[in-house]
Amino acid sequence: MKRKRWFAVAAVIAALAAALLPVPALVSVLAPRPRINREVFARIEIGMTEKEVEAVLGAPPGDYRTGPGADAAIWVPLSSLAEPPPESVLWVGDNGLIVTERHGGLVCWKEFEDLRSIKQTPFESLLWHYRNGWRMLFGP
């Protein structure tokens, strides 16, 4: 009888693990994503607060890509040498990367960089979404 009980417990644990396995990938695929593009970037103005920028973009800073993309090379202004240095804030989307620097809580510099997506197989896409969903659920 004990062997049947252990088998039943193992079967329940395996079923739960199998049911929960796709959750991170589903979180990544189904998560709402703000539009990060040049049109929205143009509405960001020097002197805005972070809350105002978030209202324009529709989301807090973060990575909102739906797949892997090439990294961008961002030119850093000389203001980053100021004391204290400004804080860089990033929004990353499929179409581009928006970087703002804040000094005293206000945007003092902004930059948009186009990004290109990277071709991948369906299996690579599934792995990317699984890792991205895991980061969304539990942090980096």
Backbone as a printed PyTorch tensor [residue, N CA C, xyz], in Angstrom:
tensor([[[  0.8230,  -1.1960,   0.0000],
         [  0.0000,   0.0000,   0.0000],
         [  0.8670,   1.2600,   0.0000]],

        [[  1.9980,   1.2290,   0.7380],
         [  2.8630,   2.4050,   0.7920],
         [  3.4240,   2.7320,  -0.5900]],

        [[  3.7510,   1.6910,  -1.3460],
         [  4.3150,   1.9070,  -2.6750],
         [  3.3090,   2.6240,  -3.5770]],

        [[  2.0360,   2.2630,  -3.4900],
         [  0.9980,   2.9210,  -4.2910],
         [  0.8440,   4.3830,  -3.8800]],

        [[  0.9330,   4.6500,  -2.5790],
         [  0.8070,   6.0250,  -2.0860],
         [  1.9660,   6.8810,  -2.6130]],

        [[  3.2010,   6.3490,  -2.5340],
         [  4.3620,   7.0860,  -3.0380],
         [  4.2380,   7.3270,  -4.5380]],

        [[  3.7350,   6.3450,  -5.2630],
         [  3.5430,   6.4970,  -6.6950],
         [  2.5180,   7.6000,  -6.9840]],

        [[  1.4300,   7.6130,  -6.2040],
         [  0.3940,   8.6360,  -6.3880],
         [  0.9490,  10.0270,  -6.0910]],

        [[  1.7330,  10.1520,  -5.0120],
         [  2.3370,  11.4460,  -4.6710],
         [  3.2940,  11.8840,  -5.7770]],

        [[  4.1210,  10.9650,  -6.2620],
         [  5.0570,  11.2830,  -7.3430],
         [  4.3120,  11.6940,  -8.6090]],

        [[  3.2050,  11.0230,  -8.8960],
         [  2.4120,  11.3550, -10.0840],
         [  1.8050,  12.7510,  -9.9640]],

        [[  1.3230,  13.1060,  -8.7780],
         [  0.7560,  14.4450,  -8.5540],
         [  1.8400,  15.5160,  -8.7040]],

        [[  3.0030,  15.2730,  -8.1350],
         [  4.1140,  16.2290,  -8.2430],
         [  4.5320,  16.3860,  -9.7090]],

        [[  4.6310,  15.2800, -10.4330],
         [  5.0040,  15.3400, -11.8500],
         [  3.9490,  16.0870, -12.6650]],

        [[  2.6770,  15.8640, -12.3590],
         [  1.6010,  16.5590, -13.0710],
         [  1.6420,  18.0590, -12.8000]],

        [[  1.8750,  18.4400, -11.5420],
         [  1.9860,  19.8620, -11.2070],
         [  3.1850,  20.5060, -11.9070]],

        [[  4.3060,  19.8120, -11.9190],
         [  5.4960,  20.3430, -12.5910],
         [  5.2370,  20.5130, -14.0840]],

        [[  4.5950,  19.5310, -14.6930],
         [  4.2840,  19.6160, -16.1200],
         [  3.3040,  20.7480, -16.4110]],

        [[  2.3520,  20.9690, -15.5040],
         [  1.3700,  22.0450, -15.6960],
         [  2.0070,  23.4190, -15.5200]],

        [[  2.9910,  23.5270, -14.6160],
         [  3.6150,  24.8280, -14.3450],
         [  4.7750,  25.1460, -15.2800]],

        [[  5.2940,  24.1580, -15.9890],
         [  6.4480,  24.3530, -16.8600],
         [  6.2460,  25.4600, -17.8970]],

        [[  5.0960,  25.5450, -18.5810],
         [  4.9510,  26.5880, -19.6070],
         [  4.6220,  27.9790, -19.0630]],

        [[  4.4150,  28.1370, -17.7630],
         [  3.9890,  29.4190, -17.2030],
         [  4.9520,  30.5610, -17.5400]],

        [[  6.2710,  30.4390, -17.3320],
         [  7.1470,  31.5720, -17.6780],
         [  7.0640,  31.9780, -19.1460]],

        [[  6.9970,  31.0090, -20.0560],
         [  6.9010,  31.3400, -21.4800],
         [  5.5810,  32.0520, -21.7780]],

        [[  4.4940,  31.6040, -21.1600],
         [  3.1980,  32.2590, -21.3650],
         [  3.2040,  33.6810, -20.8190]],

        [[  3.8540,  33.8900, -19.6820],
         [  3.9500,  35.2410, -19.1140],
         [  4.6750,  36.1520, -20.0860]],

        [[  5.7600,  35.6690, -20.6780],
         [  6.5340,  36.4700, -21.6210],
         [  5.7290,  36.7970, -22.8770]],

        [[  5.0280,  35.8100, -23.4030],
         [  4.2820,  36.0100, -24.6450],
         [  3.0650,  36.9070, -24.4370]],

        [[  2.3830,  36.7500, -23.3140],
         [  1.1130,  37.4490, -23.0920],
         [  1.2540,  38.7990, -22.3800]],

        [[  2.4480,  39.1430, -21.9330],
         [  2.6380,  40.4050, -21.1980],
         [  2.3410,  41.6010, -22.1030]],

        [[  1.6500,  42.6240, -21.5740],
         [  1.4110,  43.8240, -22.3770],
         [  2.7320,  44.5430, -22.6440]],

        [[  2.8460,  45.1040, -23.8250],
         [  4.0890,  45.7690, -24.2160],
         [  3.7890,  47.1810, -24.7030]],

        [[  4.5070,  48.1620, -24.1730],
         [  4.3260,  49.5350, -24.6590],
         [  4.9730,  49.6970, -26.0330]],

        [[  4.5310,  50.7130, -26.7520],
         [  5.1560,  51.0160, -28.0420],
         [  6.4170,  51.8260, -27.7950]],

        [[  7.5370,  51.3090, -28.2390],
         [  8.8170,  52.0060, -28.0920],
         [  9.3170,  52.2550, -29.5100]],

        [[  9.1150,  53.4760, -29.9960],
         [  9.5260,  53.8180, -31.3490],
         [  9.8470,  55.3090, -31.4270]],

        [[ 10.2660,  55.7620, -32.6080],
         [ 10.6710,  57.1670, -32.7740],
         [  9.5070,  58.1310, -32.5510]],

        [[  8.3190,  57.7390, -32.9310],
         [  7.1480,  58.6090, -32.7750],
         [  6.8950,  58.9260, -31.2960]],

        [[  6.9290,  57.8980, -30.4720],
         [  6.7140,  58.0900, -29.0350],
         [  7.9050,  58.8240, -28.4260]],

        [[  9.1170,  58.4870, -28.8850],
         [ 10.3330,  59.1510, -28.3980],
         [ 10.2630,  60.6600, -28.6130]],

        [[  9.7100,  61.0760, -29.7540],
         [  9.6340,  62.5090, -30.0740],
         [  8.7770,  63.2720, -29.0650]],

        [[  7.9010,  62.5970, -28.3540],
         [  7.0400,  63.2680, -27.3730],
         [  7.7160,  63.4630, -26.0210]],

        [[  8.8820,  62.8530, -25.8220],
         [  9.6280,  63.0470, -24.5770],
         [ 10.3720,  64.3760, -24.6780]],

        [[ 10.2520,  65.1970, -23.6560],
         [ 10.8880,  66.5140, -23.6740],
         [ 11.8800,  66.6460, -22.5360]],

        [[ 12.9420,  67.4180, -22.7930],
         [ 13.9170,  67.7240, -21.7520],
         [ 13.1830,  68.4710, -20.6380]],

        [[ 13.4520,  68.1030, -19.3970],
         [ 12.8000,  68.7400, -18.2530],
         [ 11.6140,  67.9610, -17.7030]],

        [[ 11.2020,  66.8750, -18.4010],
         [ 10.0980,  66.0470, -17.8980],
         [ 10.5550,  65.2390, -16.6870]],

        [[  9.6030,  64.8900, -15.8270],
         [  9.8890,  63.9920, -14.7120],
         [  9.7760,  62.5490, -15.2070]],

        [[ 10.2550,  61.6010, -14.4030],
         [ 10.1600,  60.1850, -14.7840],
         [  8.7050,  59.7640, -14.9380]],

        [[  7.8370,  60.2420, -14.0720],
         [  6.4130,  59.8910, -14.1550],
         [  5.8010,  60.3920, -15.4560]],

        [[  6.1990,  61.5970, -15.8890],
         [  5.6900,  62.1270, -17.1540],
         [  6.1820,  61.2840, -18.3310]],

        [[  7.4500,  60.8680, -18.2960],
         [  7.9930,  60.0260, -19.3580],
         [  7.2790,  58.6780, -19.3600]],

        [[  7.0430,  58.1000, -18.1860],
         [  6.3160,  56.8330, -18.0950],
         [  4.9040,  56.9770, -18.6510]],

        [[  4.2690,  58.1230, -18.4200],
         [  2.9280,  58.3520, -18.9560],
         [  2.9560,  58.4080, -20.4820]],

        [[  3.9860,  59.0230, -21.0490],
         [  4.1220,  59.0960, -22.5060],
         [  4.3490,  57.6990, -23.0870]],

        [[  5.2450,  56.9320, -22.4600],
         [  5.5950,  55.6080, -22.9800],
         [  4.5940,  54.5240, -22.5850]],

        [[  3.8570,  54.7520, -21.5140],
         [  2.8570,  53.7890, -21.0830],
         [  3.3880,  52.6680, -20.2140]],

        [[  4.6330,  52.8050, -19.7350],
         [  5.2110,  51.7430, -18.9020],
         [  6.4550,  52.2640, -18.2000]],

        [[  6.8150,  51.6310, -17.0690],
         [  8.0720,  51.9970, -16.4080],
         [  9.2630,  51.5100, -17.2270]],

        [[ 10.4630,  51.9700, -16.9060],
         [ 11.6420,  51.5070, -17.6360],
         [ 11.7350,  49.9850, -17.6000]],

        [[ 12.2250,  49.4010, -18.6990],
         [ 12.3690,  47.9520, -18.7420],
         [ 12.5940,  47.4470, -20.1520]],

        [[ 12.6980,  46.1310, -20.2640],
         [ 12.9120,  45.4520, -21.5390],
         [ 11.5830,  44.8640, -21.9830]],

        [[ 11.0300,  45.3850, -23.0800],
         [  9.7130,  44.9700, -23.5590],
         [  9.7990,  44.2820, -24.9280]],

        [[ 10.9490,  43.7060, -25.2660],
         [ 11.1030,  43.0140, -26.5450],
         [ 10.2940,  41.7250, -26.5480]],

        [[  9.9040,  41.3150, -27.7540],
         [  9.1970,  40.0460, -27.9050],
         [ 10.1160,  38.9500, -28.4350]],

        [[ 11.3950,  39.2420, -28.5440],
         [ 12.4030,  38.2850, -28.9860],
         [ 13.7710,  38.9270, -28.8510]],

        [[ 14.8200,  38.1620, -29.0820],
         [ 16.1530,  38.7340, -28.9330],
         [ 16.4300,  39.7690, -30.0140]],

        [[ 17.2020,  40.7560, -29.6560],
         [ 17.5730,  41.7940, -30.6080],
         [ 19.0370,  42.1330, -30.4600]],

        [[ 19.5700,  42.7480, -31.4970],
         [ 20.9670,  43.1570, -31.4550],
         [ 21.1290,  44.3010, -30.4570]],

        [[ 22.2450,  44.3230, -29.7750],
         [ 22.5200,  45.4090, -28.8400],
         [ 22.7930,  46.6850, -29.6090]],

        [[ 22.4770,  47.7980, -29.0100],
         [ 22.6940,  49.0950, -29.6430],
         [ 23.9160,  49.7580, -29.0430]],

        [[ 24.5520,  50.5780, -29.8520],
         [ 25.6720,  51.3820, -29.3550],
         [ 25.1210,  52.7630, -29.0500]],

        [[ 25.1850,  53.1640, -27.7960],
         [ 24.6350,  54.4550, -27.3770],
         [ 25.7660,  55.4160, -27.0900]],

        [[ 25.6650,  56.5810, -27.6770],
         [ 26.6000,  57.6670, -27.4130],
         [ 26.2320,  58.2780, -26.0690]],

        [[ 27.2010,  58.4450, -25.2120],
         [ 26.9520,  58.9900, -23.8780],
         [ 27.4140,  60.4440, -23.8560]],

        [[ 26.5640,  61.3770, -23.4570],
         [ 26.9590,  62.7910, -23.4640],
         [ 27.9810,  63.0990, -22.3720]],

        [[ 28.6420,  64.2180, -22.5330],
         [ 29.6280,  64.6360, -21.5400],
         [ 28.9840,  64.9440, -20.1930]],

        [[ 27.6690,  65.1550, -20.1800],
         [ 26.9930,  65.4260, -18.9050],
         [ 27.1410,  64.2600, -17.9390]],

        [[ 27.4410,  63.0650, -18.4850],
         [ 27.5910,  61.9090, -17.5990],
         [ 28.8450,  62.0240, -16.7430]],

        [[ 29.7110,  62.9690, -17.0540],
         [ 30.9040,  63.2050, -16.2430],
         [ 30.6310,  64.1850, -15.1060]],

        [[ 29.4140,  64.7240, -15.0470],
         [ 29.0640,  65.7040, -14.0160],
         [ 29.0410,  65.0490, -12.6440]],

        [[ 29.1430,  65.8600, -11.6270],
         [ 29.0700,  65.3810, -10.2410],
         [ 27.8050,  65.9150,  -9.6000]],

        [[ 26.9290,  65.1320,  -9.0780],
         [ 26.8750,  63.6770,  -9.2300],
         [ 26.4410,  63.3300, -10.6510]],

        [[ 26.8470,  62.1630, -11.1730],
         [ 26.4810,  61.8040, -12.5440],
         [ 24.9790,  61.5840, -12.6690]],

        [[ 24.4130,  61.9060, -13.8410],
         [ 22.9780,  61.6700, -14.0230],
         [ 22.6700,  60.1760, -14.0560]],

        [[ 21.4280,  59.8430, -13.7950],
         [ 20.9850,  58.4520, -13.7870],
         [ 20.4250,  58.0940, -15.1630]],

        [[ 20.9370,  57.0220, -15.7760],
         [ 20.4340,  56.5670, -17.0740],
         [ 19.2390,  55.6490, -16.8670]],

        [[ 18.2170,  55.8310, -17.7020],
         [ 17.0000,  55.0330, -17.6320],
         [ 16.7030,  54.5260, -19.0390]],

        [[ 16.3950,  53.2150, -19.1720],
         [ 16.2010,  52.6120, -20.4940],
         [ 14.8330,  51.9710, -20.6510]],

        [[ 14.3030,  52.1150, -21.8630],
         [ 13.1340,  51.3720, -22.3180],
         [ 13.5650,  50.6790, -23.5940]],

        [[ 13.4390,  49.3530, -23.6520],
         [ 13.8710,  48.5880, -24.8220],
         [ 12.6560,  47.9020, -25.4250]],

        [[ 12.4660,  48.1010, -26.7260],
         [ 11.3740,  47.4610, -27.4510],
         [ 11.8960,  46.7940, -28.7010]],

        [[ 10.9940,  46.1980, -29.4690],
         [ 11.3980,  45.5180, -30.6970],
         [ 11.9370,  46.4900, -31.7410]],

        [[ 11.4150,  47.7060, -31.7670],
         [ 11.8120,  48.6670, -32.7870],
         [ 12.9680,  49.5610, -32.3680]],

        [[ 13.2570,  49.6350, -31.0900],
         [ 14.3310,  50.5240, -30.6830],
         [ 14.5290,  50.5830, -29.1900]],

        [[ 15.4770,  51.4300, -28.8360],
         [ 15.8920,  51.6150, -27.4510],
         [ 15.8040,  53.1050, -27.1370]],

        [[ 15.1340,  53.4400, -26.0580],
         [ 15.0600,  54.8290, -25.6060],
         [ 15.8650,  54.9420, -24.3320]],

        [[ 16.7920,  55.8830, -24.3190],
         [ 17.6110,  56.1460, -23.1430],
         [ 17.3610,  57.5820, -22.7280]],

        [[ 17.1030,  57.7880, -21.4470],
         [ 17.0420,  59.1490, -20.9180],
         [ 18.0160,  59.2280, -19.7570]],

        [[ 18.5420,  60.4000, -19.5460],
         [ 19.3570,  60.6360, -18.3640],
         [ 18.6470,  61.6750, -17.5380]],

        [[ 18.6100,  61.4100, -16.2300],
         [ 17.9480,  62.3330, -15.3000],
         [ 18.9790,  62.9350, -14.3730]],

        [[ 18.8080,  64.1910, -14.1570],
         [ 19.6350,  64.8960, -13.1770],
         [ 18.6710,  65.7030, -12.3150]],

        [[ 18.6800,  65.4520, -11.0270],
         [ 17.7290,  66.1410, -10.1500],
         [ 16.2980,  65.7160, -10.3950]],

        [[ 16.1070,  64.4960, -10.8930],
         [ 14.7560,  63.9850, -11.1120],
         [ 14.1410,  64.3880, -12.4370]],

        [[ 14.8560,  65.1920, -13.2510],
         [ 14.3220,  65.6560, -14.5230],
         [ 15.1790,  65.1560, -15.6820]],

        [[ 14.5350,  64.9050, -16.8210],
         [ 15.2540,  64.4560, -18.0050],
         [ 16.1790,  65.5680, -18.4730]],

        [[ 17.4790,  65.2480, -18.5900],
         [ 18.4490,  66.2330, -19.0760],
         [ 19.0300,  65.8320, -20.4320]],

        [[ 18.7400,  64.6030, -20.8940],
         [ 19.2440,  64.1180, -22.1790],
         [ 18.4040,  62.9300, -22.5990]],

        [[ 18.2280,  62.7390, -23.9020],
         [ 17.4650,  61.5980, -24.4060],
         [ 18.0800,  61.1410, -25.7180]],

        [[ 17.9170,  59.8550, -26.0200],
         [ 18.4650,  59.2820, -27.2490],
         [ 17.5980,  58.1040, -27.6690]],

        [[ 17.4200,  57.9550, -28.9820],
         [ 16.7170,  56.7990, -29.5380],
         [ 17.6840,  56.0650, -30.4520]],

        [[ 17.7150,  54.7460, -30.3390],
         [ 18.5860,  53.9270, -31.1820],
         [ 17.7470,  52.8110, -31.7920]],

        [[ 17.7890,  52.6930, -33.1130],
         [ 17.0720,  51.6060, -33.7840],
         [ 17.6980,  50.2630, -33.4170]],

        [[ 16.8610,  49.2510, -33.2630],
         [ 17.3240,  47.8880, -33.0030],
         [ 16.8130,  46.9830, -34.1090]],

        [[ 17.5280,  45.9420, -34.3700],
         [ 17.0600,  44.9480, -35.3270],
         [ 16.8840,  43.6280, -34.5880]],

        [[ 15.8980,  42.8640, -35.0070],
         [ 15.6700,  41.5670, -34.3610],
         [ 16.6330,  40.5380, -34.9360]],

        [[ 16.8300,  39.4780, -34.2080],
         [ 17.7240,  38.4030, -34.6040],
         [ 16.8770,  37.2050, -35.0150]],

        [[ 17.1420,  36.6510, -36.1850],
         [ 16.4080,  35.4680, -36.6470],
         [ 16.7470,  34.2760, -35.7550]],

        [[ 15.7220,  33.4730, -35.4760],
         [ 15.9290,  32.3020, -34.6290],
         [ 14.9380,  31.2150, -34.9850]],

        [[ 15.2570,  29.9950, -34.5850],
         [ 14.3730,  28.8640, -34.8220],
         [ 13.2150,  28.9110, -33.8240]],

        [[ 12.1350,  28.1820, -34.0700],
         [ 11.0340,  28.1440, -33.1080],
         [ 11.4880,  27.6750, -31.7160]],

        [[ 12.3970,  26.6990, -31.6730],
         [ 12.8780,  26.2240, -30.3750],
         [ 13.6560,  27.3250, -29.6500]],

        [[ 14.5030,  28.0670, -30.3750],
         [ 15.2450,  29.1820, -29.7700],
         [ 14.2830,  30.2580, -29.2740]],

        [[ 13.2240,  30.4990, -30.0350],
         [ 12.2140,  31.4770, -29.6180],
         [ 11.5250,  31.0290, -28.3280]],

        [[ 11.1760,  29.7460, -28.2470],
         [ 10.5590,  29.2130, -27.0320],
         [ 11.4860,  29.3590, -25.8420]],

        [[ 12.7690,  29.0360, -26.0150],
         [ 13.7340,  29.2000, -24.9200],
         [ 13.8720,  30.6560, -24.5040]],

        [[ 13.9110,  31.5650, -25.4880],
         [ 14.0240,  32.9880, -25.1700],
         [ 12.8260,  33.4410, -24.3380]],

        [[ 11.6200,  33.0520, -24.7730],
         [ 10.4100,  33.4520, -24.0300],
         [ 10.3880,  32.8300, -22.6370]],

        [[ 10.8670,  31.6090, -22.5060],
         [ 10.9070,  30.9670, -21.1920],
         [ 11.8390,  31.7450, -20.2590]],

        [[ 13.0520,  32.0650, -20.7350],
         [ 14.0040,  32.8230, -19.8990],
         [ 13.4690,  34.2130, -19.5820]],

        [[ 12.8770,  34.8740, -20.5890],
         [ 12.3410,  36.2170, -20.3730],
         [ 11.1880,  36.1890, -19.3710]],

        [[ 10.3090,  35.2060, -19.4850],
         [  9.1960,  35.0790, -18.5410],
         [  9.7010,  34.7940, -17.1290]],

        [[ 10.7490,  33.9920, -17.0230],
         [ 11.3400,  33.6980, -15.7180],
         [ 11.8610,  34.9810, -15.0820]],

        [[ 12.5510,  35.8300, -15.8930],
         [ 13.0390,  37.1240, -15.3770],
         [ 11.8780,  38.0320, -14.9710]],

        [[ 10.7890,  38.0030, -15.7450],
         [  9.6440,  38.8440, -15.4300],
         [  8.9960,  38.4000, -14.1130]],

        [[  8.9580,  37.0940, -13.8790],
         [  8.3270,  36.5730, -12.6690],
         [  9.2180,  36.7000, -11.4250]],

        [[ 10.5040,  36.4260, -11.5900],
         [ 11.3740,  36.2950, -10.4060],
         [ 12.5470,  37.2570, -10.3820]],

        [[ 12.6690,  38.1430, -11.3680],
         [ 13.7820,  39.0910, -11.3920],
         [ 14.9960,  38.5120, -12.1100]],

        [[ 16.0020,  39.3700, -12.3030],
         [ 17.1870,  38.9320, -13.0740],
         [ 17.9980,  37.8430, -12.4320]]])
